């Protein structure tokens, strides 16, 4: 199958403000086995009155088949297709007057890994990059060399210290890599938390939204 067709043409859920009148946008990426509608529930907890929220749907509810710590070759060509979906939305927003500096890229679990990997591979100034219970995919089996600048982009990393899916060492590695690319990293490790999103993370996201929409 053509890599461009794996995740292409699927619905994009929407919430918040219309793109034409929004002051910012947020791309929300769902986790493995979930639906776009599931991650859109998070928008109910966020102040998105001035934010256009876009949530693409992955084919078969999975962005890539294996864990993010697996060798990257085992997740291709799905990973490349998933990255293209995110890039397509970033470009679409830019053509509608919302440049990357006004676009948040947010994801949870597998979607968070995708969000972080996208930002690291396409470094520029974003409104914010938010990885909830996630980490960089890199090469899966070995560190990847990234280049470019995130130019002070706020990055929020939130994860449990005992998350079965996300080794805390990978979150720490992610924080180091993104800081090395010039991001302003806010790493929050929560003792004993489940694989979930908590109120502290929601409050932190709302604070980032408030900064951008006030500009």
Phi and psi restraints in degrees (value plus and minus 20) as a CYANA .aco file:
   2 UNK   PHI     -79.3   -39.3
   2 UNK   PSI     109.7   149.7
   3 UNK   PHI     -75.9   -35.9
   3 UNK   PSI     -53.6   -13.6
   4 UNK   PHI     -88.1   -48.1
   4 UNK   PSI     -36.3     3.7
   5 UNK   PHI    -116.1   -76.1
   5 UNK   PSI     -30.9     9.1
   6 UNK   PHI     -78.2   -38.2
   6 UNK   PSI     -70.9   -30.9
   7 UNK   PHI    -133.7   -93.7
   7 UNK   PSI     -16.0    24.0
   8 UNK   PHI     -96.9   -56.9
   8 UNK   PSI     131.3   171.3
   9 UNK   PHI      57.2    97.2
   9 UNK   PSI     -14.0    26.0
  10 UNK   PHI    -106.9   -66.9
  10 UNK   PSI     139.7   179.7
  11 UNK   PHI     -81.5   -41.5
  11 UNK   PSI     131.4   171.4
  12 UNK   PHI    -138.7   -98.7
  12 UNK   PSI      92.1   132.1
  13 UNK   PHI     -91.1   -51.1
  13 UNK   PSI     129.1   169.1
  14 UNK   PHI    -155.7  -115.7
  14 UNK   PSI     128.3   168.3
  15 UNK   PHI    -173.5  -133.5
  15 UNK   PSI     156.9   196.9
  16 UNK   PHI      54.7    94.7
  16 UNK   PSI    -165.5  -125.5
  17 UNK   PHI    -104.2   -64.2
  17 UNK   PSI     134.0   174.0
  18 UNK   PHI     -82.4   -42.4
  18 UNK   PSI     125.6   165.6
  19 UNK   PHI     -75.4   -35.4
  19 UNK   PSI     -59.6   -19.6
  20 UNK   PHI     -82.0   -42.0
  20 UNK   PSI     -49.0    -9.0
  21 UNK   PHI    -133.7   -93.7
  21 UNK   PSI     -18.7    21.3
  22 UNK   PHI     -94.6   -54.6
  22 UNK   PSI     129.3   169.3
  23 UNK   PHI    -111.4   -71.4
  23 UNK   PSI     -35.2     4.8
  24 UNK   PHI    -177.9  -137.9
  24 UNK   PSI     151.5   191.5
  25 UNK   PHI    -157.4  -117.4
  25 UNK   PSI     136.8   176.8
  26 UNK   PHI    -156.8  -116.8
  26 UNK   PSI     101.1   141.1
  27 UNK   PHI    -112.0   -72.0
  27 UNK   PSI     100.2   140.2
  28 UNK   PHI    -128.7   -88.7
  28 UNK   PSI     107.6   147.6
  29 UNK   PHI    -135.4   -95.4
  29 UNK   PSI     100.0   140.0
  30 UNK   PHI     -95.7   -55.7
  30 UNK   PSI     146.4   186.4
  31 UNK   PHI    -108.1   -68.1
  31 UNK   PSI     157.2   197.2
  32 UNK   PHI     -81.5   -41.5
  32 UNK   PSI     113.5   153.5
  33 UNK   PHI      59.0    99.0
  33 UNK   PSI     -17.5    22.5
  34 UNK   PHI    -124.7   -84.7
  34 UNK   PSI    -199.3  -159.3
  35 UNK   PHI    -141.5  -101.5
  35 UNK   PSI     140.8   180.8
  36 UNK   PHI     -76.2   -36.2
  36 UNK   PSI     -57.3   -17.3
  37 UNK   PHI     -82.0   -42.0
  37 UNK   PSI     -48.9    -8.9
  38 UNK   PHI     -87.6   -47.6
  38 UNK   PSI     -67.6   -27.6
  39 UNK   PHI     -90.2   -50.2
  39 UNK   PSI     -46.5    -6.5
  40 UNK   PHI     -86.3   -46.3
  40 UNK   PSI     -42.1    -2.1
  41 UNK   PHI     -78.6   -38.6
  41 UNK   PSI     -51.1   -11.1
  42 UNK   PHI     -81.7   -41.7
  42 UNK   PSI     -50.9   -10.9
  43 UNK   PHI     -80.7   -40.7
  43 UNK   PSI     -45.4    -5.4
  44 UNK   PHI     -85.9   -45.9
  44 UNK   PSI     -41.0    -1.0
  45 UNK   PHI    -117.2   -77.2
  45 UNK   PSI     -22.7    17.3
  46 UNK   PHI    -132.9   -92.9
  46 UNK   PSI     134.7   174.7
  47 UNK   PHI    -106.3   -66.3
  47 UNK   PSI      68.5   108.5
  48 UNK   PHI    -129.5   -89.5
  48 UNK   PSI       6.5    46.5
  49 UNK   PHI     -81.2   -41.2
  49 UNK   PSI     -49.0    -9.0
  50 UNK   PHI    -134.6   -94.6
  50 UNK   PSI      -3.9    36.1
  51 UNK   PHI    -140.5  -100.5
  51 UNK   PSI     106.8   146.8
  52 UNK   PHI    -102.9   -62.9
  52 UNK   PSI     101.1   141.1
  53 UNK   PHI    -125.1   -85.1
  53 UNK   PSI     107.8   147.8
  54 UNK   PHI    -144.4  -104.4
  54 UNK   PSI     107.9   147.9
  55 UNK   PHI    -148.4  -108.4
  55 UNK   PSI      78.0   118.0
  56 UNK   PHI     -92.0   -52.0
  56 UNK   PSI     133.5   173.5
  57 UNK   PHI    -121.2   -81.2
  57 UNK   PSI     112.2   152.2
  58 UNK   PHI    -103.5   -63.5
  58 UNK   PSI     129.2   169.2
  59 UNK   PHI     -82.6   -42.6
  59 UNK   PSI     111.1   151.1
  60 UNK   PHI      35.8    75.8
  60 UNK   PSI       5.5    45.5
  61 UNK   PHI      41.5    81.5
  61 UNK   PSI       3.6    43.6
  62 UNK   PHI    -160.0  -120.0
  62 UNK   PSI     104.7   144.7
  63 UNK   PHI     -94.3   -54.3
  63 UNK   PSI     -55.1   -15.1
  64 UNK   PHI    -174.5  -134.5
  64 UNK   PSI     132.2   172.2
  65 UNK   PHI     -97.0   -57.0
  65 UNK   PSI     -50.8   -10.8
  66 UNK   PHI    -130.8   -90.8
  66 UNK   PSI     155.6   195.6
  67 UNK   PHI     -85.1   -45.1
  67 UNK   PSI     138.4   178.4
  68 UNK   PHI     -90.8   -50.8
  68 UNK   PSI     -33.9     6.1
  69 UNK   PHI    -116.6   -76.6
  69 UNK   PSI     -15.6    24.4
  70 UNK   PHI     -98.1   -58.1
  70 UNK   PSI     139.2   179.2
  71 UNK   PHI     -74.2   -34.2
  71 UNK   PSI     114.8   154.8
  72 UNK   PHI     -78.7   -38.7
  72 UNK   PSI     -51.8   -11.8
  73 UNK   PHI     -80.3   -40.3
  73 UNK   PSI     -48.2    -8.2
  74 UNK   PHI     -95.7   -55.7
  74 UNK   PSI     -32.7     7.3
  75 UNK   PHI    -125.3   -85.3
  75 UNK   PSI     -14.2    25.8
  76 UNK   PHI    -118.5   -78.5
  76 UNK   PSI     130.6   170.6
  77 UNK   PHI    -110.4   -70.4
  77 UNK   PSI     -10.6    29.4
  78 UNK   PHI     -82.1   -42.1
  78 UNK   PSI     -61.6   -21.6
  79 UNK   PHI     -82.3   -42.3
  79 UNK   PSI     -65.9   -25.9
  80 UNK   PHI     -79.7   -39.7
  80 UNK   PSI     -62.4   -22.4
  81 UNK   PHI     -83.1   -43.1
  81 UNK   PSI     -60.6   -20.6
  82 UNK   PHI     -84.2   -44.2
  82 UNK   PSI     -62.2   -22.2
  83 UNK   PHI     -82.4   -42.4
  83 UNK   PSI     -54.6   -14.6
  84 UNK   PHI     -87.6   -47.6
  84 UNK   PSI     -54.2   -14.2
  85 UNK   PHI     -82.3   -42.3
  85 UNK   PSI     -67.2   -27.2
  86 UNK   PHI     -81.9   -41.9
  86 UNK   PSI     -65.5   -25.5
  87 UNK   PHI     -82.9   -42.9
  87 UNK   PSI     -57.7   -17.7
  88 UNK   PHI     -81.0   -41.0
  88 UNK   PSI     -59.7   -19.7
  89 UNK   PHI     -90.3   -50.3
  89 UNK   PSI     -59.8   -19.8
  90 UNK   PHI     -79.9   -39.9
  90 UNK   PSI     -62.9   -22.9
  91 UNK   PHI     -88.4   -48.4
  91 UNK   PSI     -60.0   -20.0
  92 UNK   PHI     -80.5   -40.5
  92 UNK   PSI     -63.4   -23.4
  93 UNK   PHI     -85.0   -45.0
  93 UNK   PSI     -58.6   -18.6
  94 UNK   PHI     -81.8   -41.8
  94 UNK   PSI     -59.4   -19.4
  95 UNK   PHI     -89.6   -49.6
  95 UNK   PSI     -36.5     3.5
  96 UNK   PHI    -123.1   -83.1
  96 UNK   PSI      -1.0    39.0
  97 UNK   PHI      70.3   110.3
  97 UNK   PSI     -15.7    24.3
  98 UNK   PHI    -131.7   -91.7
  98 UNK   PSI      71.1   111.1
  99 UNK   PHI     -88.2   -48.2
  99 UNK   PSI     150.1   190.1
 100 UNK   PHI     -76.0   -36.0
 100 UNK   PSI     -51.9   -11.9
 101 UNK   PHI     -86.9   -46.9
 101 UNK   PSI     -28.6    11.4
 102 UNK   PHI    -137.7   -97.7
 102 UNK   PSI      -3.9    36.1
 103 UNK   PHI    -138.0   -98.0
 103 UNK   PSI     105.5   145.5
 104 UNK   PHI    -112.7   -72.7
 104 UNK   PSI     120.0   160.0
 105 UNK   PHI    -136.8   -96.8
 105 UNK   PSI      94.1   134.1
 106 UNK   PHI    -146.1  -106.1
 106 UNK   PSI     122.2   162.2
 107 UNK   PHI    -173.0  -133.0
 107 UNK   PSI     137.0   177.0
 108 UNK   PHI    -138.0   -98.0
 108 UNK   PSI     114.6   154.6
 109 UNK   PHI      38.4    78.4
 109 UNK   PSI    -142.1  -102.1
 110 UNK   PHI     -78.6   -38.6
 110 UNK   PSI     -58.2   -18.2
 111 UNK   PHI     -85.9   -45.9
 111 UNK   PSI     -52.9   -12.9
 112 UNK   PHI     -88.3   -48.3
 112 UNK   PSI     -60.4   -20.4
 113 UNK   PHI     -79.5   -39.5
 113 UNK   PSI     -62.1   -22.1
 114 UNK   PHI     -84.4   -44.4
 114 UNK   PSI     -62.9   -22.9
 115 UNK   PHI     -80.9   -40.9
 115 UNK   PSI     -66.1   -26.1
 116 UNK   PHI     -86.4   -46.4
 116 UNK   PSI     -63.0   -23.0
 117 UNK   PHI     -85.1   -45.1
 117 UNK   PSI     -58.9   -18.9
 118 UNK   PHI     -80.3   -40.3
 118 UNK   PSI     -68.6   -28.6
 119 UNK   PHI     -83.1   -43.1
 119 UNK   PSI     -59.3   -19.3
 120 UNK   PHI     -89.0   -49.0
 120 UNK   PSI     -52.6   -12.6
 121 UNK   PHI    -106.2   -66.2
 121 UNK   PSI     -37.0     3.0
 122 UNK   PHI    -148.3  -108.3
 122 UNK   PSI      41.6    81.6
 123 UNK   PHI     -89.7   -49.7
 123 UNK   PSI     110.2   150.2
 124 UNK   PHI    -186.5  -146.5
 124 UNK   PSI    -199.4  -159.4
 125 UNK   PHI     -99.2   -59.2
 125 UNK   PSI      98.7   138.7
 126 UNK   PHI    -128.8   -88.8
 126 UNK   PSI     142.2   182.2
 127 UNK   PHI     -82.2   -42.2
 127 UNK   PSI     -55.3   -15.3
 128 UNK   PHI     156.6   196.6
 128 UNK   PSI     132.4   172.4
 129 UNK   PHI    -144.5  -104.5
 129 UNK   PSI     106.6   146.6
 130 UNK   PHI    -146.8  -106.8
 130 UNK   PSI      93.9   133.9
 131 UNK   PHI    -132.9   -92.9
 131 UNK   PSI      87.5   127.5
 132 UNK   PHI    -120.3   -80.3
 132 UNK   PSI     100.8   140.8
 133 UNK   PHI      31.4    71.4
 133 UNK   PSI      39.2    79.2
 134 UNK   PHI    -179.8  -139.8
 134 UNK   PSI     154.2   194.2
 135 UNK   PHI    -178.4  -138.4
 135 UNK   PSI     148.8   188.8
 136 UNK   PHI     -80.7   -40.7
 136 UNK   PSI     122.0   162.0
 137 UNK   PHI     -99.4   -59.4
 137 UNK   PSI     -56.1   -16.1
 138 UNK   PHI      29.7    69.7
 138 UNK   PSI    -153.2  -113.2
 139 UNK   PHI    -118.7   -78.7
 139 UNK   PSI     -10.4    29.6
 140 UNK   PHI      54.8    94.8
 140 UNK   PSI     -82.9   -42.9
 141 UNK   PHI    -117.2   -77.2
 141 UNK   PSI     -27.7    12.3
 142 UNK   PHI    -177.1  -137.1
 142 UNK   PSI     134.0   174.0
 143 UNK   PHI     -81.0   -41.0
 143 UNK   PSI     127.6   167.6
 144 UNK   PHI    -126.4   -86.4
 144 UNK   PSI     127.4   167.4
 145 UNK   PHI    -114.5   -74.5
 145 UNK   PSI      98.6   138.6
 146 UNK   PHI    -126.5   -86.5
 146 UNK   PSI     133.6   173.6
 147 UNK   PHI    -160.5  -120.5
 147 UNK   PSI     143.4   183.4
 148 UNK   PHI      87.3   127.3
 148 UNK   PSI    -191.8  -151.8
 149 UNK   PHI    -155.7  -115.7
 149 UNK   PSI     113.2   153.2
 150 UNK   PHI    -107.7   -67.7
 150 UNK   PSI     -22.2    17.8
 151 UNK   PHI      31.2    71.2
 151 UNK   PSI      25.3    65.3
 152 UNK   PHI      62.8   102.8
 152 UNK   PSI     -10.4    29.6
 153 UNK   PHI     -74.0   -34.0
 153 UNK   PSI     109.0   149.0
 154 UNK   PHI     -88.9   -48.9
 154 UNK   PSI     108.5   148.5
 155 UNK   PHI    -142.1  -102.1
 155 UNK   PSI     104.7   144.7
 156 UNK   PHI    -127.8   -87.8
 156 UNK   PSI     102.3   142.3
 157 UNK   PHI    -137.8   -97.8
 157 UNK   PSI      98.3   138.3
 158 UNK   PHI    -146.1  -106.1
 158 UNK   PSI     110.3   150.3
 159 UNK   PHI    -182.7  -142.7
 159 UNK   PSI     135.7   175.7
 160 UNK   PHI     -95.3   -55.3
 160 UNK   PSI     135.9   175.9
 161 UNK   PHI    -102.9   -62.9
 161 UNK   PSI     -27.2    12.8
 162 UNK   PHI    -147.9  -107.9
 162 UNK   PSI       7.0    47.0
 163 UNK   PHI     -88.9   -48.9
 163 UNK   PSI     101.7   141.7
 164 UNK   PHI     -83.1   -43.1
 164 UNK   PSI     -52.9   -12.9
 165 UNK   PHI    -103.9   -63.9
 165 UNK   PSI     -48.3    -8.3
 166 UNK   PHI    -145.5  -105.5
 166 UNK   PSI      79.4   119.4
 167 UNK   PHI     -79.6   -39.6
 167 UNK   PSI     112.8   152.8
 168 UNK   PHI     -81.8   -41.8
 168 UNK   PSI     -46.9    -6.9
 169 UNK   PHI     -83.6   -43.6
 169 UNK   PSI     -50.5   -10.5
 170 UNK   PHI     -94.0   -54.0
 170 UNK   PSI     -52.0   -12.0
 171 UNK   PHI     -86.4   -46.4
 171 UNK   PSI     -62.8   -22.8
 172 UNK   PHI     -84.2   -44.2
 172 UNK   PSI     -61.5   -21.5
 173 UNK   PHI     -82.0   -42.0
 173 UNK   PSI     -62.0   -22.0
 174 UNK   PHI     -80.4   -40.4
 174 UNK   PSI     -64.3   -24.3
 175 UNK   PHI     -80.1   -40.1
 175 UNK   PSI     -61.5   -21.5
 176 UNK   PHI     -85.9   -45.9
 176 UNK   PSI     -64.3   -24.3
 177 UNK   PHI     -83.7   -43.7
 177 UNK   PSI     -67.3   -27.3
 178 UNK   PHI     -89.1   -49.1
 178 UNK   PSI     -55.2   -15.2
 179 UNK   PHI     -84.0   -44.0
 179 UNK   PSI     -57.2   -17.2
 180 UNK   PHI     -85.8   -45.8
 180 UNK   PSI     -43.1    -3.1
 181 UNK   PHI    -109.6   -69.6
 181 UNK   PSI     -14.0    26.0
 182 UNK   PHI      73.1   113.1
 182 UNK   PSI      -5.8    34.2
 183 UNK   PHI    -101.3   -61.3
 183 UNK   PSI     134.8   174.8
 184 UNK   PHI    -115.9   -75.9
 184 UNK   PSI      77.2   117.2
 185 UNK   PHI    -111.4   -71.4
 185 UNK   PSI     109.6   149.6
 186 UNK   PHI    -133.9   -93.9
 186 UNK   PSI      79.3   119.3
 187 UNK   PHI    -119.1   -79.1
 187 UNK   PSI     104.4   144.4
 188 UNK   PHI    -145.5  -105.5
 188 UNK   PSI      91.6   131.6
 189 UNK   PHI    -125.0   -85.0
 189 UNK   PSI     104.0   144.0
 190 UNK   PHI    -126.2   -86.2
 190 UNK   PSI      98.5   138.5
 191 UNK   PHI     -83.2   -43.2
 191 UNK   PSI     106.4   146.4
 192 UNK   PHI      50.3    90.3
 192 UNK   PSI     -10.5    29.5
 193 UNK   PHI     -93.1   -53.1
 193 UNK   PSI     129.6   169.6
 194 UNK   PHI     -93.7   -53.7
 194 UNK   PSI     158.3   198.3
 195 UNK   PHI     -99.6   -59.6
 195 UNK   PSI      64.2   104.2
 196 UNK   PHI    -177.0  -137.0
 196 UNK   PSI    -195.8  -155.8
 197 UNK   PHI    -134.9   -94.9
 197 UNK   PSI     113.6   153.6
 198 UNK   PHI    -132.5   -92.5
 198 UNK   PSI     155.2   195.2
 199 UNK   PHI     -87.1   -47.1
 199 UNK   PSI     -55.4   -15.4
 200 UNK   PHI     -81.7   -41.7
 200 UNK   PSI     -60.8   -20.8
 201 UNK   PHI     -85.1   -45.1
 201 UNK   PSI     -62.7   -22.7
 202 UNK   PHI     -80.6   -40.6
 202 UNK   PSI     -63.2   -23.2
 203 UNK   PHI     -83.4   -43.4
 203 UNK   PSI     -58.9   -18.9
 204 UNK   PHI     -86.5   -46.5
 204 UNK   PSI     -59.2   -19.2
 205 UNK   PHI     -84.8   -44.8
 205 UNK   PSI     -63.4   -23.4
 206 UNK   PHI     -82.4   -42.4
 206 UNK   PSI     -54.8   -14.8
 207 UNK   PHI     -85.6   -45.6
 207 UNK   PSI     -59.2   -19.2
 208 UNK   PHI     -85.4   -45.4
 208 UNK   PSI     -62.5   -22.5
 209 UNK   PHI     -80.3   -40.3
 209 UNK   PSI     -63.6   -23.6
 210 UNK   PHI     -81.4   -41.4
 210 UNK   PSI     -58.6   -18.6
 211 UNK   PHI     -82.2   -42.2
 211 UNK   PSI     -62.7   -22.7
 212 UNK   PHI     -95.7   -55.7
 212 UNK   PSI     -63.2   -23.2
 213 UNK   PHI     -92.2   -52.2
 213 UNK   PSI     -37.0     3.0
 214 UNK   PHI    -103.6   -63.6
 214 UNK   PSI     -34.1     5.9
